[in-house]
């Protein structure tokens, strides 16, 4: 395999994959956190309106406040369960690590100053991706419910 082929078919695709996953998790995290902030600051305002309006409006204000509370709790639970912020950071870090490795190789810098060959690049990149896969499998294993863990 040629240098350019490896870089485009392996490194660039891995960088793009990590970039996409990072962006996806960042978007989910920011959407849910924005909802939490907006609903949280609305609750005290809406609570202050109770008693100042007619009884029918008070009923609906209580329903809205309760719904906002449910949305806040559910959003925090989802963020905690799915670990959007952690995943966003992990994927971003992996992408930047691969970009750095590629740059070092292309500029014959750092570890490639003396060993500027494809074999050395492949060994470093594949070692990195194997470690990422190992960490991901451990994460999945740790995330299993106690019932699922007993089955394995």
Order of alpha helices (4+ residues) and beta strands (2+ residues): alpha-alpha-alpha-alpha-alpha-alpha
